[in-house]
Amino acid sequence: MRGRALTPLTPLSRPGRGGDKCLRFAPMGLRGFGVLLALVGASSSVAAQSDADREQLGRAELDRCVPRVTQSLGAGSTAWDVCRCIYVAGTTHGLISEAAQELDSLLETYDDPCLRFDLGRLRMLQGDHGAEPLLSAAAAEFSRRKSAQGEAYARINLSRVLGRQGQDERARGELDLAGQVARAAGDGVLEAQVDLQRAREDLAHGRQLESVELQFLSLAERVADMGVDAHPSLVREVWLGLGNVRYQLGWYEEAEAAYQRTAEICLDAEDLYGRATALQNAVIAVVALSASQQVDAHHIEQLLRNALDAAVEADQPFAQADAALRLGRLVGGEAGWELVTRSLELSEQIDFSSVQTRALAAMAIWETSTDRALELVEQSRQVALASPYFGDGVDGWADRLEVEWRLLDRNSLMRSMAASLDRIEQWRDQQARDFGRAQVFAPWTEVYYALSGHLLRASRSGSDSEHNELDLARAFGILERMRARVLLESLTASGARSENELGADRTVSLDDLQAALKHDQALLSFQVAPETDVYGRFAGGAWLVVVSRETVRLYAIPDRRRLAVQARAFSRLFPRRDGSHLKAAQRLYGEMVAAAIQELPASVEHLVVVPDGPLHRLPFAALVDPEGRALVDRFQLSVVPSATLWHWWQDDRGSRRAQPTSALVLADPALALSSRDSAGSRDSAGSGDSVGPAGTELPALPSARLEGRSVLRHTSPKSRLWMGADADRDLLVLGDLSTFGVIHLAAHAVIDDRRPERSAVMLAPTGKTDGRLKPSDIAPLDLHRKLVVLSACQSAGGAVFAGEGTLSLARTFFKAGASAVVGSLWPVRDADSAELFEIFYRRLARGKTVADALSSTQRELAAMGRPAEQWAGWVVLGDGTLGFAPLGRIERMWSKLGSAPIDLETGLAAALLLLVALVLWRRPG
């Protein structure tokens, strides 16, 4: 046998369960243990025989294949299906090494491209770079023989080998040649195989993952039309790739569904290798989900044992290496050391850098010698950085951090971790669109959380106050480096601020933040991470950093898994409108902010909240102290994506021009397909191209018209109100907004959590548009320093991504330059909104800031006995200190006139008001 022999891992229990990564693509997503365990149980029907029986069956099939292939070759013909007999027997029965040896022997006698092709593929499965010359020679010979199928497949596989070696240019060249051959032959299957490899390469290099997912979806539709039974391997690889890209995007449940589909296809095709891959990916998805859900480690251990057995059974070295490593880290002790050591040996043989870098870092955890531990960590880092694949470059960071935290001084540790952070941010920057950059970044925020958590914990426990303050400042900087980076970079790119004012790496320091805070302000910055990960490592924990002009204080709070459950349950109580939320409100207050509020300086009246994770959807205004007072009863509240952005808005106040008190109001837009027979909520859940949720029609909003008139009553006479068919998107997209300080939209909204770029405010259609005001329409608007009020359902809600925050409609208006946005966290009722904004604008007209106006409105509604659902979900996002000059008496009268319906009585009233205005104007003094 040519090439290196592998040292296989032996089964740890009864064989026949599990799987592994396929070709270095990180696995993804899981819906629940029940489905996975059911699938694992079903897989036993394929592996019912004993090891000896299975091996005997496989060898018997190989024994039948070899004479058939020899006879075909001896007769001078190389039928494709006959030639593949050995390859199929080896991969189906877990005899890859034996099949490779048989093909190697045949090649000594017969110089045939089919033999070279199949041996090259087996070498790929073994991780042996000896595959390259075999596939290259096969492609050349197939080309000479005018075999389009053979040449295309050979070049596709050669492209995969070259890509794994980091030879990207050569890999693309081979793939281009394969595409030309497939198109010339008019073979749809071959063209799909080429497109599949293109999508794989884009995925492996992290290129615009949103587009990659669409590539895989398109491929899934194409192969479905071709027929699953006719092309099981193609269908398997398409669904596996779809699962992988969804994992990278953080869509774990959707990814798991794709893996389950992959496993089903493999079961039907009796494909042990593919089944092992799909099931191992599902196991890894459980580990990924454990960061936000409570997962029993015993379940994971059993799943990993099953996965390792299946990988051994399938002779799948990549799966064996990965499963052994994960299992070793989980079980620990002497048994764990043995598994990790064997994983490292195997990963070195097959050049599997992802496992190699993680195994080296894991071994450093066990190492008692400081020098040897640091040596292993450095080896791990070098392997990671040398890999052409993004994920490999960051893999192993958690164990490296554990070792280096214990052994290095702070400065050395920070320099070391900077390499991982830089690598993550480089990958994020490869994504072309904001949504893709946020998705790619989200799974890797655990690196930031763990590092900042270590620093925060140390800042509380150390005896040296100077070092404690420095650790706290470093942790704050790490969190700010993580938060809302896509939004910050978008603002820079849009020209809203110069590079000098807002560079890609600039984050506000604690010192600068304190200097910017007024004596009546305090900023509450949350970190919400798990306390530990599935391997028992410290994962960062959950903390609250409270910064005021005078002090910086740190508080430990419940971790992510606990807060996620509590916050979700709390928000679900409000629609009852019966006060049942109060008990949960007091519990959350006590666990999250009670200690911090008690120690705030007495002068603080305005809280600026930087939420994290599940807290992005938490109505802070409704938290209740033990005396029954809501948080909004004591403080003005505003919410910001990051302290850096808040500091930017405050810094911008010095150059802020006086804003006009006039408003552009679009209320109850006429929708193309909406019914006008009943009023309803401004409901927003939905996606796609339908007018409303799941294709439903959206009702009229009669109270929105009353709301629009109330805005006019409390703003300057230059305000403008457009309703019905006149309230179209062109008023914003094509109109001159420079004369307005407020943009008020009282309309329906459609929120797409899956693809936030498809969310929209539903305005009246024009001759050329359907009326949807999408993020792509909003971002180019000139809304610098304006207030935007989105009186629509869930306008402050949307998809939440770790680090970046909520990708909401409200957030998009910041990209357009808005300083503050008022929006809702949940669905709102038409009449409720009208009542709230009547009070809000009345207070705004008296000179109150946006945060003060909303907070006092919420207090007034609560005092009137209105249910918390009506007021608690409204939030001020951004600069809550934004305000407008109070209106004069004449302006108030004129505004009231302008907001009234035009009829005879109104005309008479207008004349009277005009006369009174003239008299007042002429009166001396």
N, C-alpha and C positions, 0 to 999 in steps of 0.2 A: 504494500500500500504506500503510495507516494504521499508525502506530507507528514505532519506530526500526529501521533496517536493521542487521543484525549483520555483523560482520567475521569470516568463517569462517576457520578454520585449514586450511592445505593439508596433504594427506597427506605423511608423511615417508618412506613406503615403499609397497609394493603395498597397496592398500586391502583391507579385508575382515576385520579382526580387532578384538576388544576390546570395551570398554564403559565405563560410568561410574556414578557415584552417581545414584540416581533421587530427585528431589524432596528433596534435602538429607539423605537418610538415609544415614548412614555404612555402607559395605559391610563384609563380614565373611567369614571362614574359608576354609581351603584344606587339602585332604588331601595333595596332592602335585603336583609339576610335571607328572608324566606324564599324569594325567587332564586337567589344564587344557590342556596342549599338544595332546592328542588332540582336545579339543573345539574349540580354535582351528583345528586343521587341518580338522575337519569343517565349520566355518563357511564355508570357502572354496567349498563347493558352492553356497552362496547367492549368493556374490559373484564368480562366475567371469568375468562380463563385465568389460570395460574400463570406465573411468569414463564415457567417451563413450557406450558402448553402454547402460550403466545409465541415464544421464541421458536418453538418447533414448527408452528404453523407458518411463521414468517420465513424460516429457512427452507421449508418445503416449497413455498412460493418462489423464493429466489432460485431454488434448484430447478424449478420448472421454467423459469424465465431465461436463465443463462443459455440452455440449449436452443431455445427458440430464437434468441437474439443472434447466437453464433451461426445458426442455420441461415437466418436472413442475411447476415453479413457475408457469409460464405457464398451465397447465391448472387451477391452483388447488388442486393436491394436493401434499402434502409427505411422500411415502413415506420412512420413516426410512432404509431401506437405500439408496435412491437419493441422498438428501441427503448421506449419509456417504461417498459415492464419492470426493469430492475429498479429504476428510480421510485416508481410507485410502491413496489414491494418494500423497499427500504424505509420510505417515509411513513407508510401506513402501519407497519409493524414494529417501528422503533428500532430498525436495524440499519441506520444510516451509515455507520462505519463499515458494516459488512457489505452493503450495497456499493459503497465507494470503492472498496477493495476489489469487488468483482468487475466494476467498470474499468478500474485501473489496469487490471490484468488483461481485459479484452483489448484495451488500447495498445498494449504491447504487440498485438497481432494485427489489429484492424485500425487503420487510421481513418476514423469515421467522425463526421461533425456531430452526429446525434450522440455518440458516446461522450465526446468532449463537452457537449452542452449539458448533458445530465450529470456528468462528473463535476463540472463547474458549479452547477446548482447545489449539489451535495456539499461541495467544499464551502459554498456560501453559508449553508446551514450549520456547518461546523466552525464557521468563523475563520476559515483558512484563506489567506490572500492568494493562495495558489489557484484560486478560481479565475483570476484575471487572464492569464495566458490561455487557459482552456477556452474561455468564452470568446476571447478575441480571435483565436484560431477557428473556432466553430463559426463565428459570424462571417469571417472571410470566405470559408469554404461554402457555407450556405449561399452566400452572394454569388460565388462562381457557379454554383449549381442552379441558380435562379429559383431558389426556395425562399419565397417571401416570408412565409411563416417562420421557418427556421432562423433566417437572418434577423427578423424583427425581434423575436424572443431572445435570441442571443445578445443582441445589442441592448435590449431593455435590461437584462440581467447584468450585463457588463457595466451599464450605467449605474446600477445599484452598487456594484462592487467599488467602482471608482469614486462614487459619492461617499461611501463609507471610509475611503482612504483620504478624503479631503481634496480629491482632484476634481473640483466642481466644473471647471471648463471642459475637461475631457468628457465628464459624465454628461453634460448638456449636449456636447457634440454627438455622442453615441445615441442619445435619445432623439435628437433631431434626425439623424440618419434612419433610426427605426421608424419615426413618423413618416418620413418620405416613402419608405418601403411599404408601410401599411396603406397609405393613401393611394399609391400607385397600384396596389393589388386590389383596392376597393374592399378591403376586409374590415368590417365594423368591429369585430372582436379585437383584432390587432390594434386598431386605432384606440379602442378603449383601454387596452393594456398600456399603450404609450401615455395616454392622458392620466392613467392611474399612477404611473411612475412620476410624472411631472408633479402631480398633487402630493405624492409622498415626499419628493425633494423639497417642495415649498413648505410642507409641514415640518420636516426635519430641520430646516433653517429658519423657521419662524416667520415666514414671509406672509404678511397680510392674511391672517388666519380666517377672517370673515370670508374672504374670497376662496380660500382653500376649502372651507366647509361647503360652500356652494358648488365647488368643483366635485367634491365627493357626492353630494346630493344629486347632481346632474348625472354622474356616473352610475349611481344606484338606479336611477330611472332608466338609463340606457340598457344596463345589463338585465333589468327586470323585463324589458321588452324582448331581449334576446332569449330569455328562458333560463331560470336558475339551474335546472337539471343538466342543461347542456354545457354550462360553464361554471361549475361549483367553485373552482379555485379563484376565478376572477371575481365572482360574487363575494366570496369570503374576504378577499383582500380589500374590496371596496368598502364593505361594512366594517372591517377592522380599522381601516383608515378613517372612516367616518367617526368611529368611536374615539380614535386617538385625537383627532382635531377638536372634537367636542370636549374632551378632557382638558386640552390645552386652553380652551376658551372658558373652562370652569363650569361647563354644563354637565355635571356629573350624572344626573339622572338620565339625560338623553344619551350620554356616552354609554352608560350601562345597558340601555336598551339596544344600542348598536352592537355591543359585545355579545349580548344574549342571542341576537340574531346570527352573529358570526358563529357562535358555538352550535346553534341549531344546524346551520349549514354543514359544519364540520362533522357533526354527529351523523347526519344523513349520508355524508360522503365517506364515513369511517376514516376521517383525516385526523390522526392522533396529534400530529404536529400543530395543525391549525387549532384544534380544540384546546390544546395546552396553552397556546398563545392567548386565545380569547378568555379562558378562565383565569389565567394569571393576571390579565389586565383587570378583570372584575375584582380580584383580591386586592390589587393595588388601589382600586377605587374605594374600597372600604377604608383603607388607611387614609386616603385623602379626605374622605368624609368625616373621619374621626376628629378633624380639627374643629368642626362645628357641631358635631353630634356625639352623644355619649355612646361609645362602642365597647362591647365586652372584649377584652384582649384574648380571652379563651376562644371566642369565635374566630378571631383573626388567626390565632395560632393554628387551629384545626384546618382552616381554609388554606393556610400556607403549607401545612404538611401535605394536604391533598394535592396542592399545586405542584409541590416538589415531586411527589410520586408520579404525577401525570407527566411531568417534564422528563423524568428518568425513563418512564415507559416509552415516551415518544422519541427518545434519544435527542432531545432538544437542549443543546448546551447553553444557549442564551437563557432559556427558562430555568434550567438547573442552577446557573450561577446567580440569577436574580432572586429566585425563591429561597435558595440556601442562605443568601446574605440577609434577607429580610427576616427569615425565621431565626437565624442565629442572633440577630440584634434583639429579637423579641424574647427569646427564651433565656439568653444570657448564660452566665456561668461557663463551666468547662465545655458543656455541650454546644453552647453558642459560639465559643471560641473556635471549636473544631469546624463548625459549619461555615463560619466567616473565612477561616483559613482555606478551606477547600474551595469556597466560592472565589477567593482571590486567585488561587492557582488556576482554576478553570477559566476565569475571565482573562488572565494573562495569556493563556493558550489560544483563546479565540479572539483576542484583542478587543474585548468588550469594555471600552473605557468607562462607560457609565457605572458598571458594577465595580470595576477595578478601583476607581477613585473613591467610591463609597466604602468598599471593603478595607482599603488602606486606612481611611479615617476611622472606621469602626474598630480596627485592630488597635489603633492608638488609644482608644478608650480603656482597653484591657492592660495596656503596657504600663508597667510600674516604673520603668526608667524614664526620667524626664527627657534625656537626650534622645532616646530611641522613640519616644512618643512624638516629640517634635519633628523628628526625621520622617516618621510615617505621615504626619500631617503635611509636611512639605512635599513628600512624594505624591500624596493625594492631590494637592493643589496643582502640581505640575502636570499630572496626567489630565486633570480637568481642563486646565487652560490650553493644553496642546490639542484637545479634541476639536474638530470642526463643527460639532453639533452643540447647539446652545445649551440644552439641558445638562449635558456632560460637564459643561464649564462651571455649573453651579452645584451639581450633585456632590454630596458629602459635606456640605456646609454645616449641617447641624452637629455632626460629630466633631468636626474640626473646631467649631465654636466651643463645644464642651471642653475639649482638651486645651485649647489656647486660653480660654477664660481661666482655667485652673493654673496654667503654667507661664503665661506671658504677662508682661507689664501692660498697662492700658494703652500706651501709645503704639506699642507693637501690635497689640490686638486690633486696634482701630485701623491701622495700615493693612493688616492682613484681611480683615473683613471687607475693606473697601474694594478689593478685587472682585468679590462676589457681587457686591452691590453694583459696581460698574458694569459687570457682565449682564446682570438683569436689566439694567436701564438701557444698555445698548440694544438688547433684544426687543424691549418695548418700543424703542425708537424706530425699529424697522417697520412697524405697522404704519400704514398710510393714514388711517382714520382714527379719530379720537376713541371711538367705541372699541376698535380692535386693540388699541394700545392699552386701554383700561382692562380689557379682558385678559390679555396676555400677562399683564403685570400682577393681577390679583392673586393668583396662586403662589407667587413668590414673595408676597408681603410677609409670609411667616418668617423669612430671614430677618426682616426689619424688626418684627415683633420680638423675636427671641433675643436679638442683640440689645434692643432698647430695654427689654424686660430685665435682662441681666444687670444692666447699668442702673435701672431704677431700684431694683432690689438691693444692689450694693450701696446705693446712695442713702438708703434707710438704715442699713445695718452697720456701716462703717463708723469708726470712732474719730476719724479725721474730718472735721467739718469742711475744710477746704477741698479735700478730695471728694467728699459727698456732693458738694455743690457742682464740682466739675463733672462728676458722673451724671448728675441730674441734667446738666446743660447738654452733655453729649447725647443722652437719651432723647431729650427734647429735639435736638437737631436731627437725629435719626428718624424720628416720627415725622418731622416736618419735611424731610427729604422724601418720605414715602407719600405724603398726603397731597392729593389734588395736583399731581405733577403735570398731568395731561392738560388740565385747565390752565395752569400757569404758563405752560409752554405755548398753548394756543393763543393766550393773550399776548405773549411776546411776539409770536409769528404774525398776529393780526396788526401789529403796529400800535396796539393800545399803550404799550410802554416800550422803551428802548431796551436793548440788551444790557446797557450799563445799569439801568434802573431795575431790571428784572432778568437776570441771567438764568441760564438753565440750571445752575447749581446753587443759586442764591436761596437761602432760607433765613427766616428771621431768627435771631438769637434771643435767648431769654432776656438778656440785658436790654436789647433794643425794644423788645416787646414791653417790658416793664416801663421803659421810658415813654412809650407811646400811649400807655393806658392812663386814663384820668383817674382821679381819686374816687370817682363814683362808679368805676368799671372794674370788673374782674373777668378773666377768661378761664373757662373750664375745658381742658383738653383731655379727652378720653383715649386710652388704649384698651381695646377689648380683644384679648387673645386667649387661647386655652392656657390653663396652668401647666399642664404637661401634655406631651404627645403620646402616641400609642406605644412608643418604646420606653416611656418613663422619663424622657428628657424634659428639662424645664423649657417651656414653649413661650415664655414671656409674661403670662398672666395678664390680669386686668388692673388698670390703674387710672387714677384721676389726678392730673396735675392742675392745680389752681394758682393762677398768676394774678396778682393785684399790683398796684403801684408800690405797695410797701413790702409784700411778701411773696414767696413761692412755696407752696406746700404740696405734699404728695400723700395720696391715700390709696390703699388697696381696696378693690371692690370685687364682687363675684366675677368669675371668669366667663368666657364667651359662651360655653355650653349652657350655663345656668341662665345668664342674662338673655340669651336668644329665646329660650322657652318663656321666661317671664315677660319679656317685652312683647312677644307675639300674643300671649294670652291677654295681656293688659289692653292692647289695642283692639282686640276682638270684643271687649266688653262695652265699648262706647255706643254701638248701634242699638243696644237695649234701651238707652235713654231713661234708665231707672236708678242711676246712682250706684249700680253694682260694681263700678270700677274703683270706688273709693278705698276699699280694703287693699286691693293690689297697688293702688297709688301710694298708700302709706308705706307698704312694704318696700317698694322700689325706692321711695324717697329715703327710707332708713338705710338701705343697703348701698345706695349709690352716692347720695349727696349730703346726707344729714350732718356728718362730721365736718365736711367742707363748709357748709352754710353756717354752721355754728361758729366757725373760726374766721369768717370773713370780717374784714374791717367794717366798722359800723357805717362808714360813708358809702359803701357799695350799694348802688341802686340798679345797675344794669349788668346782666350776665350775658357774656358772649360764649356760646357753646360750640365746641368743636367735637361733634359726635364721631362714633366709630362703629363699624359693624352693624349689629342689630339696633343700635341706638339711633341710627339715621331715621328710623320710622317711629321713634318714641315721641309722644307728645309731652315734652318737658313741662309745658305750662300747667298740665293737669296733675303733676306730682303733688302729693299732699303731706304736710308735716303732721306730727302727733297731735297738734292743736286743731287740726282740720283746715289749716290755711293752704291753699294751692300755691305753688311756686310763683305763679303769675300775680298773686295777691301782694307779694313782697318785692318783686323785681320786674323790670323791663327785660325782655328776652329777645335775643337774636341768635341765629345759627349761621356758622361760616364753615366752608370746606376745610380751611386750614388757618392757623395763626398767621402764616406768611401772607395769605390773601387779605386777612383782616388788617394786618399792618400796612399792606399796600393801599387799601382803601382809605385808611386813616392818613397815611402819608400824602395821599392825593387830595385831601381836603384843603391843603394850603393853596393849591392851584385851581380849586373848583370854582367855576363861575356861578353866579347866582342863578338858580334854576327858576324858570317861569312856573307859576302855580297853575298853569293851564293843563288840561288833560285831553288826550285823544281817547274816546270811549267807543268801543265796538260791543254792542249788546244784542243778544238773541239773533245771531245771524241766520238768515234763511238758508237752509241746507237743501241740496238738490233732491234728496230722497226722504227727508225727514217728515214725519207726520206732524200735523199742527192741531191735533184734536185734544191734546192733554198736556198738562205740565208734568214735570218729573225732576229727577236729580240730574246734575251735570255729570252723569256717570261716564267712566272713562276706560274701563277695562276692555281691551280689545287689541286687535292687530290686523295686519294685512290691508287689503284694499277696500274693505267694506266701509260703509258710512259709519256704522257704530259697532258695538261689541258683537262679534260673531255674525256680522251681517245684519243686525237689527237696525231699525230706523230710530232716529233720535227725536225725542219729543221737543215741542216748543218750550221756551223758557220765558213765560210772561213776566215773572218777577225780575228777570234780568233787565227788562226794559225800565222797570221802576228803579232798579239799582243804577242804571245808566243815568237817569234823570237826577238821582240824588247826588251822583258825582258832579254833575254840572252845577247843582245848587251850592256846592261847597268849594268850587274851584273858580278860577278867573273867567271873565266873560269871553276870553279867547278860546275856551274849551270847545270841543266839538263832539257831538254824539251822533253815531251812525247805527241804525237798527235794521233788522230784517235783511232784505236783498241789498241794501246799501252798505251793509257791514262786511265788505269783501276784503280779501287779503291784500289787494293792490294798494289799499290805503296805507298799509304798513310797508310793503315791499317797494312800492314805487313813489310813495308820498314823501313830502318834506316834513320830517319829524322834529326839526330844530326848534320850533316854537312851543313844543310841549315838554313839560317836565315830568308828566305822568302818562303812562300807557296803561289803560284799563281794558281788559278783555273779559267780558261776561258771556261765556260761551261753553259749548261742550268741548271736551278734550278726549282724544283717543291715545291711551298710553300702551306702548308695546314694550314690555319688560325684556322680551327676547332680543328685539332689535330696536333699541331706543332711537336710532336715527329715523325710524318710521313713525314715531309718535307725532302727534299734531294737534294744534288748536283748530277746531272746525269753524271756519269762517264762510261767508257767502261765496259761492262760485262766481267766476267771471266768464267771459267768453272763451278765454284761453286756459283757465285753470279750474280745478275741482274745489277750490277754496281751502284746501288744507294748508295751514301754516306749519311747515316742518322745520326741524332744526337747521337744515340746509338753507332755508329761507331766512331764518332768524339771525344766524351768525353774521351775515354781511351788513345788517342794519347798523345805523349810527345811533346808539342808545347811550352814549357816554354820559355817565353821572345821572341817569334818569332812574325813576322808580317805575317798576313794572308790577302791575297787580294782575295775577292770573286767577280770576274768579271762576275756577273750573275744578272738576274732580281730580284728585291726586296730582295736581299740577306741581307739587313739591315732592312727589313720590316717583318711583320708577325702579329700574334695576340698580341694586346696590353692589358695588365692587369694592373689595378690600383695598384700602389705600386711596382710591380715587373718590369714593363716596357714591352719592346717588346720581345716576345719569338721568336727570329729569328734564322736563321742558324748562323749568325754572333756571336750571344751570345754563342752558343754552343762551339765555338772555345775558348772562354775565359775559359770555364770549363776545356779545355785541356791544359790551361796554357798560351795561346797567350797573348801578351801584347797589341797588337793593331790589329784591323781588319778594312779593307777598304771594304765598301759595298754600295749598292744602295738602295734608298728608293722606287724606282718604276721601271717599265720595261725599259730596255735599248736596244738600237739598236747595232747590231754587229759592224758596221763600226765606230760608235761613240765611243764605248768603246776602240777600238784599237787605235784611235787617242789620246784619253785622256791618256791612260797608256803609250804610247810612250813618251809623255811629262813628265808624272809623274816619270817614272823610270830614265829618263835623269836627272831630278832634284835630285832624291834620290841618284843617283850615285855621285853627286857633294857634298854630305855630308849634305844635308838638312834633317831635321826631317820629319817624315811622315806627320804631320799636315802642315808643311811649304810647303812640296812638293805638296800636294794635293791642298792647298789653292792657291799657285802660279800657278799651272796648271789651276785651274778654272779661275783665273784672265786672264791668257794668252788666253784661249779659248774664254772668253767673249770679250777680245780686238780684237780677230780675227773675231768677228761677229757671232760666233756659237750660236745657240739657247740655252736658259737657260735649256731646257729639257736635253741637252747633258751633262751638267756639274753640275747643282745645286743639283741633287739628290744624288750625291756621298758624303759619309761622312766617317770621321775617327772616329771609336769607340774605346774607351780605351785610352791608353797612347800615345797621339799625339807627345810627345817629343822623342819617339823612333827613332833612326837613325842609320846609318851605316857609316863606314869609307869610304872616297872617294876612287875610284879605281885609281891605278897608270896607267901610259901610257901603259906599257906592258900589264897589265891586260885588259885595254880597247881594245887594238888591238886584243888580244887573244880572248876576248869575242865576238868581231865582227866577227872574223873568225869562232868561234864556232856556231854562229847564222846563218851563211850562208848555203844555200843548197849545198850539196856535188856533184860537177860535175867537168869537166875538168878545166873550168875557175876558179872555186873556189880553185882547187888544186894548180894551178899556183899562184894565189893570196896568198894562204897559204904559199907557199915556199918563196915568196917575203917578206911577212910580217915577217916570221921567220928569214930571213936573216937580215932584218932591226933591229929586236929585238936583235939579237946577237951583231950587231955592236953597238947599243945603250948600251947594257949591258957591253961591253968591254971598251967603251969610259971612260977615267978618269973623275972623278967628276960627 
